[in-house]
């Protein structure tokens, strides 16, 4: 994942660009436990991965990247 696909630090609603960004790996740990932290991303993720286990596996993978 490169920096261009990640959203900058700060409030995602402050972005002028309405494109949904992939959260940084560090933010994935937050999303695992507080999915309301990034509603636009979670809405897209739910559309792409309707299975809850698949969504959690994806977020867990992103969070794992932080620890490795």
C-alpha positions as protocol buffer text, in pm:
chain_id: "A"
residue {
  index: 1
  type: UNK
  ca { x: 0 y: 0 z: 0 }
}
residue {
  index: 2
  type: UNK
  ca { x: 147 y: 333 z: -92 }
}
residue {
  index: 3
  type: UNK
  ca { x: 93 y: 674 z: 62 }
}
residue {
  index: 4
  type: UNK
  ca { x: -125 y: 787 z: -230 }
}
residue {
  index: 5
  type: UNK
  ca { x: -397 y: 538 z: -137 }
}
residue {
  index: 6
  type: UNK
  ca { x: -402 y: 632 z: 229 }
}
residue {
  index: 7
  type: UNK
  ca { x: -588 y: 929 z: 369 }
}
residue {
  index: 8
  type: UNK
  ca { x: -388 y: 1202 z: 542 }
}
residue {
  index: 9
  type: UNK
  ca { x: -389 y: 1245 z: 919 }
}
residue {
  index: 10
  type: UNK
  ca { x: -686 y: 1435 z: 1050 }
}
residue {
  index: 11
  type: UNK
  ca { x: -1058 y: 1418 z: 1000 }
}
residue {
  index: 12
  type: UNK
  ca { x: -1152 y: 1232 z: 678 }
}
residue {
  index: 13
  type: UNK
  ca { x: -1457 y: 1459 z: 641 }
}
residue {
  index: 14
  type: UNK
  ca { x: -1220 y: 1756 z: 599 }
}
residue {
  index: 15
  type: UNK
  ca { x: -1098 y: 1624 z: 265 }
}
residue {
  index: 16
  type: UNK
  ca { x: -1206 y: 1819 z: -42 }
}
residue {
  index: 17
  type: UNK
  ca { x: -1177 y: 1501 z: -250 }
}
residue {
  index: 18
  type: UNK
  ca { x: -1481 y: 1276 z: -190 }
}
residue {
  index: 19
  type: UNK
  ca { x: -1291 y: 961 z: -298 }
}
residue {
  index: 20
  type: UNK
  ca { x: -1303 y: 685 z: -38 }
}
residue {
  index: 21
  type: UNK
  ca { x: -948 y: 615 z: 77 }
}
residue {
  index: 22
  type: UNK
  ca { x: -806 y: 292 z: 214 }
}
residue {
  index: 23
  type: UNK
  ca { x: -718 y: 352 z: 581 }
}
residue {
  index: 24
  type: UNK
  ca { x: -361 y: 330 z: 696 }
}
residue {
  index: 25
  type: UNK
  ca { x: -270 y: 0 z: 857 }
}
residue {
  index: 26
  type: UNK
  ca { x: -256 y: 170 z: 1196 }
}
residue {
  index: 27
  type: UNK
  ca { x: -617 y: 285 z: 1153 }
}
residue {
  index: 28
  type: UNK
  ca { x: -730 y: -70 z: 1076 }
}
residue {
  index: 29
  type: UNK
  ca { x: -682 y: -168 z: 1441 }
}
residue {
  index: 30
  type: UNK
  ca { x: -923 y: 109 z: 1537 }
}
residue {
  index: 31
  type: UNK
  ca { x: -1174 y: -4 z: 1272 }
}
residue {
  index: 32
  type: UNK
  ca { x: -1164 y: -361 z: 1402 }
}
residue {
  index: 33
  type: UNK
  ca { x: -1315 y: -243 z: 1729 }
}
residue {
  index: 34
  type: UNK
  ca { x: -1487 y: 85 z: 1632 }
}
residue {
  index: 35
  type: UNK
  ca { x: -1623 y: 49 z: 1281 }
}
residue {
  index: 36
  type: UNK
  ca { x: -1804 y: 380 z: 1313 }
}
residue {
  index: 37
  type: UNK
  ca { x: -1464 y: 556 z: 1310 }
}
residue {
  index: 38
  type: UNK
  ca { x: -1471 y: 569 z: 928 }
}
residue {
  index: 39
  type: UNK
  ca { x: -1830 y: 523 z: 803 }
}
residue {
  index: 40
  type: UNK
  ca { x: -1760 y: 597 z: 432 }
}
residue {
  index: 41
  type: UNK
  ca { x: -1487 y: 333 z: 416 }
}
residue {
  index: 42
  type: UNK
  ca { x: -1692 y: 80 z: 611 }
}
residue {
  index: 43
  type: UNK
  ca { x: -1991 y: 134 z: 378 }
}
residue {
  index: 44
  type: UNK
  ca { x: -1774 y: 58 z: 74 }
}
residue {
  index: 45
  type: UNK
  ca { x: -1609 y: -235 z: 248 }
}
residue {
  index: 46
  type: UNK
  ca { x: -1951 y: -379 z: 333 }
}
residue {
  index: 47
  type: UNK
  ca { x: -2060 y: -342 z: -32 }
}
residue {
  index: 48
  type: UNK
  ca { x: -1744 y: -514 z: -158 }
}
residue {
  index: 49
  type: UNK
  ca { x: -1725 y: -778 z: 117 }
}
residue {
  index: 50
  type: UNK
  ca { x: -2081 y: -848 z: 236 }
}
residue {
  index: 51
  type: UNK
  ca { x: -1959 y: -1137 z: 453 }
}
residue {
  index: 52
  type: UNK
  ca { x: -1869 y: -1011 z: 801 }
}
residue {
  index: 53
  type: UNK
  ca { x: -1592 y: -1269 z: 843 }
}
residue {
  index: 54
  type: UNK
  ca { x: -1430 y: -1152 z: 519 }
}
residue {
  index: 55
  type: UNK
  ca { x: -1444 y: -787 z: 632 }
}
residue {
  index: 56
  type: UNK
  ca { x: -1289 y: -871 z: 968 }
}
residue {
  index: 57
  type: UNK
  ca { x: -1019 y: -1079 z: 798 }
}
residue {
  index: 58
  type: UNK
  ca { x: -934 y: -786 z: 570 }
}
residue {
  index: 59
  type: UNK
  ca { x: -918 y: -540 z: 860 }
}
residue {
  index: 60
  type: UNK
  ca { x: -712 y: -787 z: 1060 }
}
residue {
  index: 61
  type: UNK
  ca { x: -469 y: -815 z: 768 }
}
residue {
  index: 62
  type: UNK
  ca { x: -432 y: -436 z: 754 }
}
residue {
  index: 63
  type: UNK
  ca { x: -380 y: -425 z: 1131 }
}
residue {
  index: 64
  type: UNK
  ca { x: -122 y: -703 z: 1106 }
}
residue {
  index: 65
  type: UNK
  ca { x: 82 y: -489 z: 868 }
}
residue {
  index: 66
  type: UNK
  ca { x: 128 y: -240 z: 1152 }
}
residue {
  index: 67
  type: UNK
  ca { x: 268 y: -506 z: 1384 }
}
residue {
  index: 68
  type: UNK
  ca { x: 508 y: -658 z: 1130 }
}
